[in-house]
Amino acid sequence: MNGRRYQIEYGESALADLDNLPADRRAQILRKIERLQQGLVGNIKRLHDAEAGFRLRMGDFRVLFDVEEDVIIIRKIGNRKDVYD
């Protein structure tokens, strides 16, 4: 899947998660998400038995997302202790 250009979309839950983060952490996470437009690069892992197909790791934070065609849909963002609930 690398080398493709992707469009990023945010689910309602992900938008609410972003609103609840401190501004500096939110900016850092948004920069990482924007990099996904260039291809699925970074610390990405396919998930099994989860509400999303993939996760992007950033320290203690995770971004859960799905890939449909050339669209990445951000489903959930949060601390690794809470995001998989």
PDB file of N, CA, C and O in Angstrom:
ATOM      1  N   MET A   1       0.816  -1.196   0.000  1.00  0.00           N
ATOM      2  CA  MET A   1       0.000   0.000   0.000  1.00  0.00           C
ATOM      3  C   MET A   1       0.859   1.259   0.000  1.00  0.00           C
ATOM      4  O   MET A   1       0.336   2.359  -0.186  1.00  0.00           O
ATOM      5  N   ASN A   2       2.135   1.121   0.200  1.00  0.00           N
ATOM      6  CA  ASN A   2       2.998   2.289   0.213  1.00  0.00           C
ATOM      7  C   ASN A   2       3.125   2.875  -1.179  1.00  0.00           C
ATOM      8  O   ASN A   2       2.956   2.167  -2.172  1.00  0.00           O
ATOM      9  N   GLY A   3       3.419   4.157  -1.257  1.00  0.00           N
ATOM     10  CA  GLY A   3       3.574   4.809  -2.537  1.00  0.00           C
ATOM     11  C   GLY A   3       2.290   5.393  -3.086  1.00  0.00           C
ATOM     12  O   GLY A   3       2.330   6.162  -4.047  1.00  0.00           O
ATOM     13  N   ARG A   4       1.177   5.059  -2.518  1.00  0.00           N
ATOM     14  CA  ARG A   4      -0.108   5.613  -2.944  1.00  0.00           C
ATOM     15  C   ARG A   4      -0.371   6.924  -2.244  1.00  0.00           C
ATOM     16  O   ARG A   4       0.176   7.190  -1.174  1.00  0.00           O
ATOM     17  N   ARG A   5      -1.210   7.747  -2.850  1.00  0.00           N
ATOM     18  CA  ARG A   5      -1.685   8.984  -2.219  1.00  0.00           C
ATOM     19  C   ARG A   5      -3.051   8.691  -1.620  1.00  0.00           C
ATOM     20  O   ARG A   5      -3.913   8.096  -2.268  1.00  0.00           O
ATOM     21  N   TYR A   6      -3.235   9.109  -0.397  1.00  0.00           N
ATOM     22  CA  TYR A   6      -4.483   8.866   0.305  1.00  0.00           C
ATOM     23  C   TYR A   6      -5.142  10.176   0.709  1.00  0.00           C
ATOM     24  O   TYR A   6      -4.479  11.187   0.938  1.00  0.00           O
ATOM     25  N   GLN A   7      -6.441  10.127   0.786  1.00  0.00           N
ATOM     26  CA  GLN A   7      -7.228  11.225   1.337  1.00  0.00           C
ATOM     27  C   GLN A   7      -7.547  10.853   2.781  1.00  0.00           C
ATOM     28  O   GLN A   7      -7.802   9.686   3.080  1.00  0.00           O
ATOM     29  N   ILE A   8      -7.535  11.838   3.679  1.00  0.00           N
ATOM     30  CA  ILE A   8      -7.794  11.585   5.092  1.00  0.00           C
ATOM     31  C   ILE A   8      -9.194  12.082   5.444  1.00  0.00           C
ATOM     32  O   ILE A   8      -9.568  13.207   5.113  1.00  0.00           O
ATOM     33  N   GLU A   9      -9.958  11.231   6.116  1.00  0.00           N
ATOM     34  CA  GLU A   9     -11.266  11.615   6.647  1.00  0.00           C
ATOM     35  C   GLU A   9     -11.302  11.250   8.125  1.00  0.00           C
ATOM     36  O   GLU A   9     -10.650  10.299   8.557  1.00  0.00           O
ATOM     37  N   TYR A  10     -12.071  12.016   8.896  1.00  0.00           N
ATOM     38  CA  TYR A  10     -12.160  11.797  10.339  1.00  0.00           C
ATOM     39  C   TYR A  10     -13.575  11.398  10.724  1.00  0.00           C
ATOM     40  O   TYR A  10     -14.542  12.036  10.308  1.00  0.00           O
ATOM     41  N   GLY A  11     -13.691  10.348  11.513  1.00  0.00           N
ATOM     42  CA  GLY A  11     -14.970   9.962  12.083  1.00  0.00           C
ATOM     43  C   GLY A  11     -15.308  10.871  13.254  1.00  0.00           C
ATOM     44  O   GLY A  11     -14.436  11.567  13.775  1.00  0.00           O
ATOM     45  N   GLU A  12     -16.560  10.867  13.666  1.00  0.00           N
ATOM     46  CA  GLU A  12     -17.000  11.730  14.773  1.00  0.00           C
ATOM     47  C   GLU A  12     -16.243  11.431  16.058  1.00  0.00           C
ATOM     48  O   GLU A  12     -15.874  12.355  16.783  1.00  0.00           O
ATOM     49  N   SER A  13     -16.011  10.181  16.348  1.00  0.00           N
ATOM     50  CA  SER A  13     -15.298   9.804  17.560  1.00  0.00           C
ATOM     51  C   SER A  13     -13.871  10.354  17.550  1.00  0.00           C
ATOM     52  O   SER A  13     -13.383  10.836  18.572  1.00  0.00           O
ATOM     53  N   ALA A  14     -13.202  10.282  16.397  1.00  0.00           N
ATOM     54  CA  ALA A  14     -11.835  10.787  16.288  1.00  0.00           C
ATOM     55  C   ALA A  14     -11.794  12.297  16.482  1.00  0.00           C
ATOM     56  O   ALA A  14     -10.878  12.812  17.123  1.00  0.00           O
ATOM     57  N   LEU A  15     -12.772  13.009  15.939  1.00  0.00           N
ATOM     58  CA  LEU A  15     -12.824  14.462  16.112  1.00  0.00           C
ATOM     59  C   LEU A  15     -13.015  14.825  17.583  1.00  0.00           C
ATOM     60  O   LEU A  15     -12.396  15.765  18.081  1.00  0.00           O
ATOM     61  N   ALA A  16     -13.867  14.084  18.270  1.00  0.00           N
ATOM     62  CA  ALA A  16     -14.074  14.325  19.702  1.00  0.00           C
ATOM     63  C   ALA A  16     -12.794  14.012  20.482  1.00  0.00           C
ATOM     64  O   ALA A  16     -12.442  14.730  21.418  1.00  0.00           O
ATOM     65  N   ASP A  17     -12.106  12.942  20.094  1.00  0.00           N
ATOM     66  CA  ASP A  17     -10.852  12.591  20.752  1.00  0.00           C
ATOM     67  C   ASP A  17      -9.824  13.708  20.585  1.00  0.00           C
ATOM     68  O   ASP A  17      -9.126  14.055  21.538  1.00  0.00           O
ATOM     69  N   LEU A  18      -9.726  14.270  19.389  1.00  0.00           N
ATOM     70  CA  LEU A  18      -8.790  15.367  19.145  1.00  0.00           C
ATOM     71  C   LEU A  18      -9.126  16.585  19.998  1.00  0.00           C
ATOM     72  O   LEU A  18      -8.230  17.238  20.532  1.00  0.00           O
ATOM     73  N   ASP A  19     -10.394  16.886  20.124  1.00  0.00           N
ATOM     74  CA  ASP A  19     -10.821  18.040  20.929  1.00  0.00           C
ATOM     75  C   ASP A  19     -10.416  17.899  22.394  1.00  0.00           C
ATOM     76  O   ASP A  19     -10.211  18.903  23.077  1.00  0.00           O
ATOM     77  N   ASN A  20     -10.301  16.687  22.876  1.00  0.00           N
ATOM     78  CA  ASN A  20      -9.982  16.444  24.277  1.00  0.00           C
ATOM     79  C   ASN A  20      -8.486  16.405  24.572  1.00  0.00           C
ATOM     80  O   ASN A  20      -8.093  16.239  25.727  1.00  0.00           O
ATOM     81  N   LEU A  21      -7.646  16.556  23.551  1.00  0.00           N
ATOM     82  CA  LEU A  21      -6.200  16.501  23.739  1.00  0.00           C
ATOM     83  C   LEU A  21      -5.625  17.895  23.951  1.00  0.00           C
ATOM     84  O   LEU A  21      -6.183  18.880  23.466  1.00  0.00           O
ATOM     85  N   PRO A  22      -4.504  17.982  24.679  1.00  0.00           N
ATOM     86  CA  PRO A  22      -3.813  19.272  24.781  1.00  0.00           C
ATOM     87  C   PRO A  22      -3.343  19.724  23.392  1.00  0.00           C
ATOM     88  O   PRO A  22      -3.069  18.894  22.525  1.00  0.00           O
ATOM     89  N   ALA A  23      -3.252  21.020  23.191  1.00  0.00           N
ATOM     90  CA  ALA A  23      -2.939  21.580  21.867  1.00  0.00           C
ATOM     91  C   ALA A  23      -1.630  21.057  21.292  1.00  0.00           C
ATOM     92  O   ALA A  23      -1.562  20.762  20.098  1.00  0.00           O
ATOM     93  N   ASP A  24      -0.584  20.934  22.119  1.00  0.00           N
ATOM     94  CA  ASP A  24       0.701  20.468  21.594  1.00  0.00           C
ATOM     95  C   ASP A  24       0.633  19.013  21.149  1.00  0.00           C
ATOM     96  O   ASP A  24       1.194  18.664  20.110  1.00  0.00           O
ATOM     97  N   ARG A  25      -0.039  18.164  21.910  1.00  0.00           N
ATOM     98  CA  ARG A  25      -0.192  16.753  21.550  1.00  0.00           C
ATOM     99  C   ARG A  25      -1.060  16.615  20.297  1.00  0.00           C
ATOM    100  O   ARG A  25      -0.770  15.808  19.414  1.00  0.00           O
ATOM    101  N   ARG A  26      -2.137  17.420  20.233  1.00  0.00           N
ATOM    102  CA  ARG A  26      -3.027  17.393  19.070  1.00  0.00           C
ATOM    103  C   ARG A  26      -2.249  17.752  17.799  1.00  0.00           C
ATOM    104  O   ARG A  26      -2.402  17.089  16.773  1.00  0.00           O
ATOM    105  N   ALA A  27      -1.422  18.788  17.862  1.00  0.00           N
ATOM    106  CA  ALA A  27      -0.638  19.211  16.696  1.00  0.00           C
ATOM    107  C   ALA A  27       0.317  18.115  16.251  1.00  0.00           C
ATOM    108  O   ALA A  27       0.469  17.866  15.055  1.00  0.00           O
ATOM    109  N   GLN A  28       0.958  17.463  17.206  1.00  0.00           N
ATOM    110  CA  GLN A  28       1.888  16.380  16.897  1.00  0.00           C
ATOM    111  C   GLN A  28       1.168  15.223  16.203  1.00  0.00           C
ATOM    112  O   GLN A  28       1.659  14.685  15.211  1.00  0.00           O
ATOM    113  N   ILE A  29       0.026  14.852  16.719  1.00  0.00           N
ATOM    114  CA  ILE A  29      -0.749  13.749  16.142  1.00  0.00           C
ATOM    115  C   ILE A  29      -1.245  14.106  14.745  1.00  0.00           C
ATOM    116  O   ILE A  29      -1.197  13.271  13.842  1.00  0.00           O
ATOM    117  N   LEU A  30      -1.715  15.324  14.556  1.00  0.00           N
ATOM    118  CA  LEU A  30      -2.200  15.745  13.240  1.00  0.00           C
ATOM    119  C   LEU A  30      -1.083  15.727  12.200  1.00  0.00           C
ATOM    120  O   LEU A  30      -1.322  15.387  11.042  1.00  0.00           O
ATOM    121  N   ARG A  31       0.133  16.091  12.605  1.00  0.00           N
ATOM    122  CA  ARG A  31       1.265  16.026  11.666  1.00  0.00           C
ATOM    123  C   ARG A  31       1.524  14.586  11.233  1.00  0.00           C
ATOM    124  O   ARG A  31       1.774  14.323  10.057  1.00  0.00           O
ATOM    125  N   LYS A  32       1.463  13.661  12.182  1.00  0.00           N
ATOM    126  CA  LYS A  32       1.670  12.239  11.845  1.00  0.00           C
ATOM    127  C   LYS A  32       0.568  11.724  10.921  1.00  0.00           C
ATOM    128  O   LYS A  32       0.834  10.974   9.982  1.00  0.00           O
ATOM    129  N   ILE A  33      -0.658  12.132  11.194  1.00  0.00           N
ATOM    130  CA  ILE A  33      -1.777  11.700  10.351  1.00  0.00           C
ATOM    131  C   ILE A  33      -1.617  12.256   8.936  1.00  0.00           C
ATOM    132  O   ILE A  33      -1.870  11.548   7.962  1.00  0.00           O
ATOM    133  N   GLU A  34      -1.202  13.512   8.816  1.00  0.00           N
ATOM    134  CA  GLU A  34      -1.011  14.115   7.495  1.00  0.00           C
ATOM    135  C   GLU A  34       0.035  13.359   6.679  1.00  0.00           C
ATOM    136  O   GLU A  34      -0.079  13.281   5.456  1.00  0.00           O
ATOM    137  N   ARG A  35       1.044  12.805   7.333  1.00  0.00           N
ATOM    138  CA  ARG A  35       2.067  12.029   6.628  1.00  0.00           C
ATOM    139  C   ARG A  35       1.485  10.780   5.978  1.00  0.00           C
ATOM    140  O   ARG A  35       2.035  10.272   5.001  1.00  0.00           O
ATOM    141  N   LEU A  36       0.384  10.289   6.514  1.00  0.00           N
ATOM    142  CA  LEU A  36      -0.251   9.101   5.934  1.00  0.00           C
ATOM    143  C   LEU A  36      -0.766   9.368   4.524  1.00  0.00           C
ATOM    144  O   LEU A  36      -0.970   8.427   3.756  1.00  0.00           O
ATOM    145  N   GLN A  37      -0.981  10.636   4.169  1.00  0.00           N
ATOM    146  CA  GLN A  37      -1.429  10.950   2.813  1.00  0.00           C
ATOM    147  C   GLN A  37      -0.413  10.500   1.774  1.00  0.00           C
ATOM    148  O   GLN A  37      -0.778  10.188   0.641  1.00  0.00           O
ATOM    149  N   GLN A  38       0.856  10.464   2.152  1.00  0.00           N
ATOM    150  CA  GLN A  38       1.926  10.073   1.238  1.00  0.00           C
ATOM    151  C   GLN A  38       2.074   8.559   1.126  1.00  0.00           C
ATOM    152  O   GLN A  38       2.793   8.069   0.255  1.00  0.00           O
ATOM    153  N   GLY A  39       1.409   7.829   1.986  1.00  0.00           N
ATOM    154  CA  GLY A  39       1.503   6.372   1.982  1.00  0.00           C
ATOM    155  C   GLY A  39       1.486   5.857   3.404  1.00  0.00           C
ATOM    156  O   GLY A  39       1.672   6.620   4.352  1.00  0.00           O
ATOM    157  N   LEU A  40       1.270   4.594   3.549  1.00  0.00           N
ATOM    158  CA  LEU A  40       1.191   3.990   4.876  1.00  0.00           C
ATOM    159  C   LEU A  40       2.593   3.732   5.406  1.00  0.00           C
ATOM    160  O   LEU A  40       3.112   2.616   5.354  1.00  0.00           O
ATOM    161  N   VAL A  41       3.190   4.811   5.922  1.00  0.00           N
ATOM    162  CA  VAL A  41       4.531   4.728   6.480  1.00  0.00           C
ATOM    163  C   VAL A  41       4.478   5.138   7.941  1.00  0.00           C
ATOM    164  O   VAL A  41       3.606   5.901   8.356  1.00  0.00           O
ATOM    165  N   GLY A  42       5.402   4.631   8.697  1.00  0.00           N
ATOM    166  CA  GLY A  42       5.430   4.903  10.130  1.00  0.00           C
ATOM    167  C   GLY A  42       5.241   3.601  10.882  1.00  0.00           C
ATOM    168  O   GLY A  42       5.310   2.516  10.305  1.00  0.00           O
ATOM    169  N   ASN A  43       5.008   3.720  12.150  1.00  0.00           N
ATOM    170  CA  ASN A  43       4.836   2.547  12.999  1.00  0.00           C
ATOM    171  C   ASN A  43       3.376   2.101  12.914  1.00  0.00           C
ATOM    172  O   ASN A  43       2.568   2.389  13.797  1.00  0.00           O
ATOM    173  N   ILE A  44       3.061   1.396  11.835  1.00  0.00           N
ATOM    174  CA  ILE A  44       1.692   0.964  11.535  1.00  0.00           C
ATOM    175  C   ILE A  44       1.617  -0.555  11.674  1.00  0.00           C
ATOM    176  O   ILE A  44       2.525  -1.285  11.275  1.00  0.00           O
ATOM    177  N   LYS A  45       0.519  -0.997  12.245  1.00  0.00           N
ATOM    178  CA  LYS A  45       0.302  -2.432  12.424  1.00  0.00           C
ATOM    179  C   LYS A  45      -1.135  -2.759  12.062  1.00  0.00           C
ATOM    180  O   LYS A  45      -2.052  -2.018  12.417  1.00  0.00           O
ATOM    181  N   ARG A  46      -1.337  -3.866  11.354  1.00  0.00           N
ATOM    182  CA  ARG A  46      -2.685  -4.338  11.050  1.00  0.00           C
ATOM    183  C   ARG A  46      -3.270  -4.936  12.318  1.00  0.00           C
ATOM    184  O   ARG A  46      -2.599  -5.695  13.017  1.00  0.00           O
ATOM    185  N   LEU A  47      -4.509  -4.599  12.614  1.00  0.00           N
ATOM    186  CA  LEU A  47      -5.176  -5.097  13.817  1.00  0.00           C
ATOM    187  C   LEU A  47      -6.135  -6.225  13.467  1.00  0.00           C
ATOM    188  O   LEU A  47      -6.700  -6.267  12.374  1.00  0.00           O
ATOM    189  N   HIS A  48      -6.305  -7.133  14.411  1.00  0.00           N
ATOM    190  CA  HIS A  48      -7.254  -8.236  14.269  1.00  0.00           C
ATOM    191  C   HIS A  48      -8.238  -8.156  15.424  1.00  0.00           C
ATOM    192  O   HIS A  48      -7.843  -7.847  16.549  1.00  0.00           O
ATOM    193  N   ASP A  49      -9.479  -8.423  15.174  1.00  0.00           N
ATOM    194  CA  ASP A  49     -10.519  -8.381  16.206  1.00  0.00           C
ATOM    195  C   ASP A  49     -10.591  -7.025  16.893  1.00  0.00           C
ATOM    196  O   ASP A  49     -10.744  -6.957  18.113  1.00  0.00           O
ATOM    197  N   ALA A  50     -10.483  -5.951  16.129  1.00  0.00           N
ATOM    198  CA  ALA A  50     -10.566  -4.593  16.667  1.00  0.00           C
ATOM    199  C   ALA A  50     -11.578  -3.814  15.842  1.00  0.00           C
ATOM    200  O   ALA A  50     -11.999  -4.256  14.773  1.00  0.00           O
ATOM    201  N   GLU A  51     -11.964  -2.646  16.355  1.00  0.00           N
ATOM    202  CA  GLU A  51     -12.956  -1.835  15.651  1.00  0.00           C
ATOM    203  C   GLU A  51     -12.389  -1.124  14.433  1.00  0.00           C
ATOM    204  O   GLU A  51     -13.143  -0.565  13.636  1.00  0.00           O
ATOM    205  N   ALA A  52     -11.078  -1.138  14.278  1.00  0.00           N
ATOM    206  CA  ALA A  52     -10.426  -0.539  13.115  1.00  0.00           C
ATOM    207  C   ALA A  52      -9.405  -1.536  12.564  1.00  0.00           C
ATOM    208  O   ALA A  52      -8.958  -2.441  13.270  1.00  0.00           O
ATOM    209  N   GLY A  53      -9.051  -1.357  11.312  1.00  0.00           N
ATOM    210  CA  GLY A  53      -8.150  -2.297  10.662  1.00  0.00           C
ATOM    211  C   GLY A  53      -6.681  -2.079  10.940  1.00  0.00           C
ATOM    212  O   GLY A  53      -5.886  -3.013  10.843  1.00  0.00           O
ATOM    213  N   PHE A  54      -6.300  -0.835  11.291  1.00  0.00           N
ATOM    214  CA  PHE A  54      -4.895  -0.505  11.482  1.00  0.00           C
ATOM    215  C   PHE A  54      -4.726   0.405  12.684  1.00  0.00           C
ATOM    216  O   PHE A  54      -5.677   1.036  13.146  1.00  0.00           O
ATOM    217  N   ARG A  55      -3.488   0.461  13.186  1.00  0.00           N
ATOM    218  CA  ARG A  55      -3.151   1.429  14.208  1.00  0.00           C
ATOM    219  C   ARG A  55      -1.821   2.080  13.852  1.00  0.00           C
ATOM    220  O   ARG A  55      -0.918   1.444  13.309  1.00  0.00           O
ATOM    221  N   LEU A  56      -1.731   3.353  14.172  1.00  0.00           N
ATOM    222  CA  LEU A  56      -0.499   4.114  14.044  1.00  0.00           C
ATOM    223  C   LEU A  56      -0.028   4.425  15.454  1.00  0.00           C
ATOM    224  O   LEU A  56      -0.776   5.001  16.244  1.00  0.00           O
ATOM    225  N   ARG A  57       1.195   4.054  15.776  1.00  0.00           N
ATOM    226  CA  ARG A  57       1.733   4.249  17.121  1.00  0.00           C
ATOM    227  C   ARG A  57       2.567   5.522  17.169  1.00  0.00           C
ATOM    228  O   ARG A  57       3.378   5.789  16.283  1.00  0.00           O
ATOM    229  N   MET A  58       2.347   6.311  18.240  1.00  0.00           N
ATOM    230  CA  MET A  58       3.130   7.513  18.490  1.00  0.00           C
ATOM    231  C   MET A  58       3.376   7.598  19.990  1.00  0.00           C
ATOM    232  O   MET A  58       2.605   8.227  20.715  1.00  0.00           O
ATOM    233  N   GLY A  59       4.446   6.968  20.455  1.00  0.00           N
ATOM    234  CA  GLY A  59       4.712   6.925  21.887  1.00  0.00           C
ATOM    235  C   GLY A  59       3.596   6.176  22.590  1.00  0.00           C
ATOM    236  O   GLY A  59       3.309   5.026  22.257  1.00  0.00           O
ATOM    237  N   ASP A  60       2.961   6.825  23.569  1.00  0.00           N
ATOM    238  CA  ASP A  60       1.862   6.202  24.301  1.00  0.00           C
ATOM    239  C   ASP A  60       0.509   6.392  23.623  1.00  0.00           C
ATOM    240  O   ASP A  60      -0.506   5.913  24.129  1.00  0.00           O
ATOM    241  N   PHE A  61       0.478   7.083  22.486  1.00  0.00           N
ATOM    242  CA  PHE A  61      -0.783   7.339  21.801  1.00  0.00           C
ATOM    243  C   PHE A  61      -0.932   6.466  20.574  1.00  0.00           C
ATOM    244  O   PHE A  61       0.050   6.081  19.938  1.00  0.00           O
ATOM    245  N   ARG A  62      -2.187   6.158  20.251  1.00  0.00           N
ATOM    246  CA  ARG A  62      -2.515   5.348  19.090  1.00  0.00           C
ATOM    247  C   ARG A  62      -3.590   6.042  18.267  1.00  0.00           C
ATOM    248  O   ARG A  62      -4.495   6.677  18.808  1.00  0.00           O
ATOM    249  N   VAL A  63      -3.473   5.910  16.953  1.00  0.00           N
ATOM    250  CA  VAL A  63      -4.503   6.366  16.022  1.00  0.00           C
ATOM    251  C   VAL A  63      -5.027   5.115  15.339  1.00  0.00           C
ATOM    252  O   VAL A  63      -4.281   4.423  14.646  1.00  0.00           O
ATOM    253  N   LEU A  64      -6.307   4.822  15.530  1.00  0.00           N
ATOM    254  CA  LEU A  64      -6.928   3.665  14.896  1.00  0.00           C
ATOM    255  C   LEU A  64      -7.613   4.130  13.624  1.00  0.00           C
ATOM    256  O   LEU A  64      -8.339   5.125  13.632  1.00  0.00           O
ATOM    257  N   PHE A  65      -7.384   3.410  12.526  1.00  0.00           N
ATOM    258  CA  PHE A  65      -7.950   3.840  11.257  1.00  0.00           C
ATOM    259  C   PHE A  65      -8.235   2.662  10.346  1.00  0.00           C
ATOM    260  O   PHE A  65      -7.723   1.557  10.532  1.00  0.00           O
ATOM    261  N   ASP A  66      -9.071   2.936   9.352  1.00  0.00           N
ATOM    262  CA  ASP A  66      -9.380   1.981   8.295  1.00  0.00           C
ATOM    263  C   ASP A  66      -8.913   2.554   6.969  1.00  0.00           C
ATOM    264  O   ASP A  66      -8.782   3.770   6.824  1.00  0.00           O
ATOM    265  N   VAL A  67      -8.664   1.687   6.010  1.00  0.00           N
ATOM    266  CA  VAL A  67      -8.298   2.096   4.661  1.00  0.00           C
ATOM    267  C   VAL A  67      -9.345   1.524   3.713  1.00  0.00           C
ATOM    268  O   VAL A  67      -9.557   0.313   3.650  1.00  0.00           O
ATOM    269  N   GLU A  68      -9.994   2.424   2.979  1.00  0.00           N
ATOM    270  CA  GLU A  68     -10.992   2.013   1.978  1.00  0.00           C
ATOM    271  C   GLU A  68     -10.611   2.662   0.661  1.00  0.00           C
ATOM    272  O   GLU A  68     -10.719   3.876   0.495  1.00  0.00           O
ATOM    273  N   GLU A  69     -10.159   1.826  -0.282  1.00  0.00           N
ATOM    274  CA  GLU A  69      -9.671   2.325  -1.566  1.00  0.00           C
ATOM    275  C   GLU A  69      -8.505   3.274  -1.313  1.00  0.00           C
ATOM    276  O   GLU A  69      -7.471   2.850  -0.797  1.00  0.00           O
ATOM    277  N   ASP A  70      -8.654   4.557  -1.667  1.00  0.00           N
ATOM    278  CA  ASP A  70      -7.586   5.531  -1.445  1.00  0.00           C
ATOM    279  C   ASP A  70      -7.974   6.553  -0.378  1.00  0.00           C
ATOM    280  O   ASP A  70      -7.534   7.703  -0.413  1.00  0.00           O
ATOM    281  N   VAL A  71      -8.803   6.116   0.571  1.00  0.00           N
ATOM    282  CA  VAL A  71      -9.238   6.981   1.681  1.00  0.00           C
ATOM    283  C   VAL A  71      -8.854   6.319   3.004  1.00  0.00           C
ATOM    284  O   VAL A  71      -9.131   5.140   3.230  1.00  0.00           O
ATOM    285  N   ILE A  72      -8.214   7.100   3.870  1.00  0.00           N
ATOM    286  CA  ILE A  72      -7.917   6.657   5.232  1.00  0.00           C
ATOM    287  C   ILE A  72      -8.945   7.314   6.139  1.00  0.00           C
ATOM    288  O   ILE A  72      -9.072   8.539   6.157  1.00  0.00           O
ATOM    289  N   ILE A  73      -9.679   6.503   6.889  1.00  0.00           N
ATOM    290  CA  ILE A  73     -10.708   7.006   7.788  1.00  0.00           C
ATOM    291  C   ILE A  73     -10.206   6.840   9.214  1.00  0.00           C
ATOM    292  O   ILE A  73     -10.040   5.720   9.699  1.00  0.00           O
ATOM    293  N   ILE A  74      -9.967   7.964   9.881  1.00  0.00           N
ATOM    294  CA  ILE A  74      -9.485   7.948  11.260  1.00  0.00           C
ATOM    295  C   ILE A  74     -10.687   7.661  12.154  1.00  0.00           C
ATOM    296  O   ILE A  74     -11.670   8.401  12.136  1.00  0.00           O
ATOM    297  N   ARG A  75     -10.606   6.585  12.935  1.00  0.00           N
ATOM    298  CA  ARG A  75     -11.731   6.147  13.762  1.00  0.00           C
ATOM    299  C   ARG A  75     -11.618   6.591  15.218  1.00  0.00           C
ATOM    300  O   ARG A  75     -12.604   7.020  15.817  1.00  0.00           O
ATOM    301  N   LYS A  76     -10.413   6.487  15.790  1.00  0.00           N
ATOM    302  CA  LYS A  76     -10.256   6.759  17.211  1.00  0.00           C
ATOM    303  C   LYS A  76      -8.821   7.174  17.496  1.00  0.00           C
ATOM    304  O   LYS A  76      -7.888   6.687  16.858  1.00  0.00           O
ATOM    305  N   ILE A  77      -8.648   8.081  18.462  1.00  0.00           N
ATOM    306  CA  ILE A  77      -7.325   8.569  18.848  1.00  0.00           C
ATOM    307  C   ILE A  77      -7.270   8.602  20.361  1.00  0.00           C
ATOM    308  O   ILE A  77      -8.182   9.123  21.002  1.00  0.00           O
ATOM    309  N   GLY A  78      -6.208   8.051  20.945  1.00  0.00           N
ATOM    310  CA  GLY A  78      -6.111   8.109  22.395  1.00  0.00           C
ATOM    311  C   GLY A  78      -4.894   7.407  22.942  1.00  0.00           C
ATOM    312  O   GLY A  78      -4.077   6.862  22.199  1.00  0.00           O
ATOM    313  N   ASN A  79      -4.790   7.431  24.248  1.00  0.00           N
ATOM    314  CA  ASN A  79      -3.712   6.756  24.947  1.00  0.00           C
ATOM    315  C   ASN A  79      -3.853   5.255  24.754  1.00  0.00           C
ATOM    316  O   ASN A  79      -4.965   4.731  24.683  1.00  0.00           O
ATOM    317  N   ARG A  80      -2.740   4.577  24.672  1.00  0.00           N
ATOM    318  CA  ARG A  80      -2.760   3.130  24.410  1.00  0.00           C
ATOM    319  C   ARG A  80      -3.523   2.358  25.453  1.00  0.00           C
ATOM    320  O   ARG A  80      -4.039   1.281  25.157  1.00  0.00           O
ATOM    321  N   LYS A  81      -3.615   2.871  26.675  1.00  0.00           N
ATOM    322  CA  LYS A  81      -4.347   2.183  27.742  1.00  0.00           C
ATOM    323  C   LYS A  81      -5.855   2.233  27.533  1.00  0.00           C
ATOM    324  O   LYS A  81      -6.579   1.361  28.015  1.00  0.00           O
ATOM    325  N   ASP A  82      -6.331   3.247  26.816  1.00  0.00           N
ATOM    326  CA  ASP A  82      -7.764   3.471  26.686  1.00  0.00           C
ATOM    327  C   ASP A  82      -8.334   3.267  25.295  1.00  0.00           C
ATOM    328  O   ASP A  82      -9.531   3.019  25.152  1.00  0.00           O
ATOM    329  N   VAL A  83      -7.512   3.364  24.278  1.00  0.00           N
ATOM    330  CA  VAL A  83      -8.016   3.443  22.909  1.00  0.00           C
ATOM    331  C   VAL A  83      -8.619   2.143  22.393  1.00  0.00           C
ATOM    332  O   VAL A  83      -9.448   2.172  21.484  1.00  0.00           O
ATOM    333  N   TYR A  84      -8.227   1.020  22.947  1.00  0.00           N
ATOM    334  CA  TYR A  84      -8.733  -0.264  22.433  1.00  0.00           C
ATOM    335  C   TYR A  84     -10.014  -0.715  23.126  1.00  0.00           C
ATOM    336  O   TYR A  84     -10.549  -1.772  22.793  1.00  0.00           O
ATOM    337  N   ASP A  85     -10.517   0.059  24.080  1.00  0.00           N
ATOM    338  CA  ASP A  85     -11.764  -0.306  24.794  1.00  0.00           C
ATOM    339  C   ASP A  85     -12.956  -0.260  23.876  1.00  0.00           C
ATOM    340  O   ASP A  85     -14.076  -0.535  24.305  1.00  0.00           O
TER     341      ASP A  85
END
